[in-house]
Amino acid sequence: MTKEEKNAYNLTYRQTHQEAIQARRRAHYQAHKEELNARDRAYHLANLEQERARSRAYAELHREEIAARLTAYRKKLVVEALRALGSKCACPGCGVSEPVFLTIDHIQGHPKGPKSKGPKKSPIAEAKASGWDKTKFQILCFNCNCAKKDRGFCPVHQKDPVKSNGHIPGANAELTFSSVDREGGDTL
């Protein structure tokens, strides 16, 4: 049997027995999962620079494909979020429903605070990881979300805000000509 004939036979065999081959591979992986993962980790750590270079080369070569996949995934995630958390701004009286203007808001503020260090998940990833928990996350339009972040409530839609812990930052502060001048800002 020549090399070409052997290659043709192997190809035919793999095509006709594809399911059985995959089943054997899955069974082998399950039986030796710890060893295989340890071997892969050791190889990766021993060849870290080569692995990084290979990864960068792949990303550079397939940039458009990767970007298209990520865009499609993000769109799918947004649709999933709107179905789970509601498809319009939760601020009373607002009702904005255009998806482009909607954001995911942490109801009690971000748990790690605004200046936390370390890797962060996006709010949409956090909401999905929580199982779209409506007690922790809500949909707000960008304007209401920014107002809530800065003042603790939306001054346009909530005239009598529900105060949490008796204090809402900025709720009682009024901007006057004299207060701006005292703070060193320009007079209006």
N, C-alpha and C positions, 0 to 999 in steps of 0.2 A: 504494500500500500504506500503510495507516494504521499508526500507532505500535503499536497493540494487535496488529494482524495480523503486523507484523514481529517483535514480542516472542514471539508464539505460534509463528511459524516458527522462530525461533532456539532456543526451548525444545525444539521437536520435533527439530530437527537435533542439538542437544546430546545428547538422550536416545537417538537412534538411532545416533549415531556416537561414543558415549562412549569406547570402547576406543581408537579411532583418535586422538581428541583427547588422551587421556592419554599415548599412545605419542609423539605429537609433542611434548607438554610435557616428557616425560622426556628425549627426544633433545635438545631445546633446552637443558634444564638441564645435561645432561652436556657438551654442546658449549661452554657458556658459564658453567660452574660457578664459576670464579675471579672473573669479572666480577660475577656475580650476588651471590656471597657478599660481595665487597668493597663493592658498592652497599648491601647490607643492613646491613653493619657500620657504614658511614659514616652511613646514615640513623639507625641505632640510637644511635650516639654523638652525633649532632647533636640528637636528640630524646630524650635520656636521661630527663628528668623526665616527659615525656608517656608514654614507654614504661613507666616504673615505675608511673605512675598507672593506666595501662590494665591493667597486670598485676595491681596490687592490686585494682582494681575487678572484674576477672574472678575473682580468687581469692575475693573477698568474696561475689560473686554465686553462685558454684558451690562454696561451701565443703563442703557435704555430699557432693556428687559427687566432689570431689577426695579427701576423707577416705575415702570408700568405695573408690575406686580404689587409694589407697595401702595401705589395710588388706588388700585382696584381693591386692595385689602382695607385701606382707610375708608373708602366709600362704603364698602360692605359693613364695616364697623359702625359708621355713622348711622346707616339705615337701621342696624340692629339696636343702637342706642335710642334712636327716636321711637322705635316700636316699643322698647321696654320702659323708657322713662317718660314718654309723652312727646307729642310732636309740635308743641308750642311752648312759649315762655310761661313759666309757672308763676311769674309775678302777677298779682291781681291787677286787672285793668290793662295789662300790656297786650297779650295775645299774639305777639309776633310768631309767625309759623314758617317763615322762609328758612330752610335748613342752613343756608349760607351765613345767617346772622345768629344762629343758635350755638350755645356753648354748654358744656357740662360743668356744673357748680357743685362744690362740696357744701352741703347744707350747713354744717357746723364749722366751716372754714377748713383749710388744709390741715390735716392732722400733724404734720411735721413743722408747720409754720412757714412763713413766706421765704425765709432765707436758709432753709435746710441744706446741708451739704450731702454729697453722695449721689449715686445714680437715682434718678427719679423716673417714675412711670408717668405717662401722660394721664390726665384725668379720665379720658375715655378708657384707657387700659386698666386703671384702678377700678373704674365702675364695672367693667366687664369681669375683672377678677373677683369682685364682691358679689357677682351674680346679679348685677343691675339693682342693687339694694336701694329702694326708693326712700329709705330713712337716712341714707348718707349722701345721695346724689339727686340732683334735679336738673332740668333743662331751663336755662335762662337765656334771654337774648344778650348780646354783648354789652349793650348799654346798662341793662339791669344788673348784670354780673359785675361790671366795673363799679357801679354805684354801690352795690352791696359790699364789695371788697374795700372801697374807700370810706364809706360812711356806715356800713353795717346794715343798711336797708336802702331801698330804692326810693328817693325823695319824690319822684314823679308819680309813682303808682301807689305808694303806701304813705298816706298822710299821718296815720297814727301807728308807727311801727311797734311791733311786739319786742320789748326790750329783753335781751338775754343778759342775765346777771345784773340787771339794773343799769347797764352802761352800754351805749352804742357809740363807738368812736366817731367823732365829728358830727353827731346828731344835733348837739346843742350849740355847736360853734357857728357863729354868724360872721360872715365876711363884711367888714365895714371899711370905710376909707381909712379910719384911724388905726384899725388893727393891722392893715396891710402896711401902713407907714411905719408903725412901731416894729414890725418884724423885719424891717430893712428892705422891703420890696418897693417897687415903684408905686407912686400914688396914681389912682385911677383918674 
